[in-house]
């Protein structure tokens, strides 16, 4: 839910910075179905069907990231996508080196109020985690829907999304806005 709130706040910054949200309709977005299917898979394995085979959940988790990678590759022409892709890559690295689970620090989980008991968690405490610093170590305190844990990769994904959105909408915060306006 924090992602939805963050996206809404991000979109709200565009008109505040003089950008035009109508320009989003002009974007050449390719393979959008991949990211939508990835979201369905993620919600399915982390919320709707948390029980069952851990191995199947891990495979589906990686499939969801492969779909996102396909989307990012297809849209590499968009300014800001490389930063977003780097953030996703860091997340995949942390997940891949920890048997399909994003390692989260016990402290971050406790502060955020996240309960990881019962079923598959895409993020959870991993004993002796590899590359733990790339895991969910940044707590966002609060009850649901605000409480969450974030990684360095997540922050880069948000920053990449910010750049993509503001550049596409030609806000004052976008680099090269004058060049685009004169084109």
C-alpha positions as CSV (number, residue, x, y, z in Angstrom):
1,X,0.0,0.0,0.0
2,X,2.9,2.3,0.6
3,X,3.8,2.0,-3.1
4,X,0.4,3.3,-4.0
5,X,0.6,6.2,-1.6
6,X,4.2,7.0,-2.8
7,X,3.0,6.9,-6.5
8,X,0.1,9.3,-5.7
9,X,2.4,11.7,-4.0
10,X,4.9,11.4,-6.9
11,X,2.2,12.2,-9.4
12,X,1.0,15.2,-7.2
13,X,4.5,16.7,-7.4
14,X,4.3,17.1,-11.2
15,X,1.8,19.9,-11.4
16,X,3.4,21.5,-8.4
17,X,6.6,21.7,-10.4
18,X,4.9,23.1,-13.5
19,X,4.7,19.8,-15.3
20,X,1.8,18.6,-17.5
21,X,0.4,15.2,-16.6
22,X,-1.4,15.1,-20.0
23,X,2.1,14.4,-21.5
24,X,1.9,10.9,-20.0
25,X,-0.5,10.0,-22.7
26,X,2.2,10.7,-25.3
27,X,4.7,8.3,-23.8
28,X,5.8,5.4,-25.9
29,X,5.3,2.7,-23.2
30,X,6.1,-0.8,-24.4
31,X,5.3,-4.2,-23.0
32,X,3.1,-2.7,-20.2
33,X,1.3,-6.0,-19.8
34,X,4.6,-7.5,-18.3
35,X,4.6,-5.1,-15.4
36,X,0.8,-5.6,-14.8
37,X,1.2,-9.4,-14.8
38,X,4.2,-9.0,-12.4
39,X,2.0,-7.0,-10.0
40,X,-0.7,-9.7,-10.1
41,X,1.9,-12.4,-9.3
42,X,3.4,-10.3,-6.5
43,X,0.0,-9.7,-4.9
44,X,-0.9,-13.3,-5.4
45,X,2.2,-14.8,-3.7
46,X,2.4,-12.2,-0.9
47,X,-1.2,-11.6,0.0
48,X,-3.8,-13.9,-1.7
49,X,-2.0,-17.3,-1.7
50,X,0.8,-17.1,0.9
51,X,0.6,-20.7,1.8
52,X,1.7,-23.7,-0.2
53,X,5.0,-24.7,-1.7
54,X,7.8,-22.3,-0.9
55,X,9.7,-23.4,-4.0
56,X,6.7,-22.5,-6.3
57,X,6.5,-19.1,-4.5
58,X,10.2,-18.4,-5.1
59,X,9.9,-19.4,-8.8
60,X,6.9,-17.1,-9.2
61,X,8.8,-14.3,-7.4
62,X,11.6,-14.6,-9.9
63,X,9.2,-14.8,-12.8
64,X,7.7,-11.5,-11.6
65,X,11.1,-9.9,-11.6
66,X,11.9,-11.3,-15.1
67,X,8.7,-9.7,-16.3
68,X,9.8,-6.4,-14.8
69,X,13.2,-6.8,-16.5
70,X,11.4,-7.3,-19.8
71,X,9.4,-4.1,-19.3
72,X,12.5,-2.1,-18.3
73,X,14.5,-3.4,-21.3
74,X,11.6,-2.6,-23.7
75,X,11.4,0.9,-22.3
76,X,15.2,1.6,-22.0
77,X,14.7,4.6,-24.4
78,X,12.9,6.6,-21.6
79,X,15.0,9.0,-19.6
80,X,15.4,7.7,-16.0
81,X,14.8,4.0,-16.7
82,X,18.5,3.0,-16.3
83,X,18.4,4.2,-12.6
84,X,15.1,2.5,-12.0
85,X,16.6,-0.7,-13.6
86,X,19.7,-0.5,-11.4
87,X,17.5,-0.3,-8.3
88,X,15.6,-3.4,-9.5
89,X,18.9,-5.2,-10.2
90,X,20.1,-4.5,-6.6
91,X,16.8,-6.0,-5.3
92,X,17.1,-9.1,-7.5
93,X,20.7,-9.5,-6.3
94,X,19.6,-9.5,-2.7
95,X,16.8,-11.9,-3.3
96,X,18.8,-14.3,-5.5
97,X,21.6,-14.6,-2.9
98,X,19.1,-15.4,-0.1
99,X,17.0,-18.2,-1.6
100,X,14.2,-16.1,-3.0
101,X,13.6,-13.8,0.0
102,X,14.5,-10.2,0.3
103,X,16.4,-10.1,3.6
104,X,14.9,-7.7,6.0
105,X,16.5,-6.6,9.3
106,X,14.7,-7.6,12.4
107,X,14.9,-4.0,13.6
108,X,13.3,-2.6,10.4
109,X,10.5,-5.3,10.5
110,X,9.8,-4.5,14.2
111,X,9.8,-0.7,13.7
112,X,7.5,-0.9,10.7
113,X,5.1,-3.3,12.4
114,X,5.2,-5.9,9.7
115,X,4.2,-9.4,10.7
116,X,6.1,-12.0,8.7
117,X,4.6,-15.1,10.4
118,X,2.6,-17.6,8.3
119,X,3.3,-18.1,4.6
120,X,5.5,-16.8,1.9
121,X,7.0,-13.3,2.4
122,X,8.9,-11.6,-0.4
123,X,10.7,-9.8,2.4
124,X,11.5,-11.3,5.8
125,X,14.2,-12.0,8.3
126,X,16.9,-14.3,6.9
127,X,19.5,-15.8,9.2
128,X,23.0,-15.0,8.1
129,X,21.8,-13.1,5.1
130,X,24.1,-12.5,2.1
131,X,24.5,-8.8,1.0
132,X,22.2,-7.9,3.9
133,X,22.9,-4.2,3.3
134,X,21.0,-4.4,0.0
135,X,18.0,-5.9,1.8
136,X,15.0,-4.2,3.5
137,X,16.9,-2.3,6.2
138,X,15.2,1.1,6.1
139,X,12.1,1.0,8.3
140,X,9.0,3.2,7.6
141,X,7.2,3.3,11.0
142,X,3.5,3.1,11.3
143,X,0.6,0.8,11.2
144,X,-0.7,-0.6,7.9
145,X,-0.9,0.8,5.2
146,X,2.1,3.1,6.0
147,X,4.4,0.7,7.9
148,X,6.9,-0.9,5.5
149,X,10.6,-1.8,5.0
150,X,12.6,-0.4,2.1
151,X,15.9,-1.2,0.5
152,X,18.5,0.9,-1.3
153,X,17.2,-0.7,-4.5
154,X,13.7,0.6,-3.6
155,X,14.9,4.1,-3.1
156,X,16.7,4.0,-6.5
157,X,13.5,2.7,-8.1
158,X,11.5,5.6,-6.6
159,X,14.2,8.1,-7.7
160,X,14.1,6.6,-11.3
161,X,10.3,6.8,-11.3
162,X,10.5,10.4,-10.2
163,X,12.9,11.2,-13.0
164,X,10.9,9.4,-15.7
165,X,7.7,11.1,-14.6
166,X,9.1,14.6,-14.3
167,X,11.1,14.4,-17.5
168,X,8.1,13.0,-19.4
169,X,5.8,15.7,-18.0
170,X,8.5,18.4,-18.6
171,X,8.3,19.8,-15.1
172,X,10.8,22.4,-13.8
173,X,12.5,19.6,-11.9
174,X,13.4,17.8,-15.1
175,X,16.8,18.1,-16.7
176,X,16.8,19.2,-20.2
177,X,13.3,20.8,-20.0
178,X,14.3,23.8,-22.1
179,X,15.8,21.6,-24.7
180,X,12.6,19.7,-25.0
181,X,10.5,22.8,-25.1
182,X,12.5,24.2,-28.0
183,X,12.4,20.9,-29.9
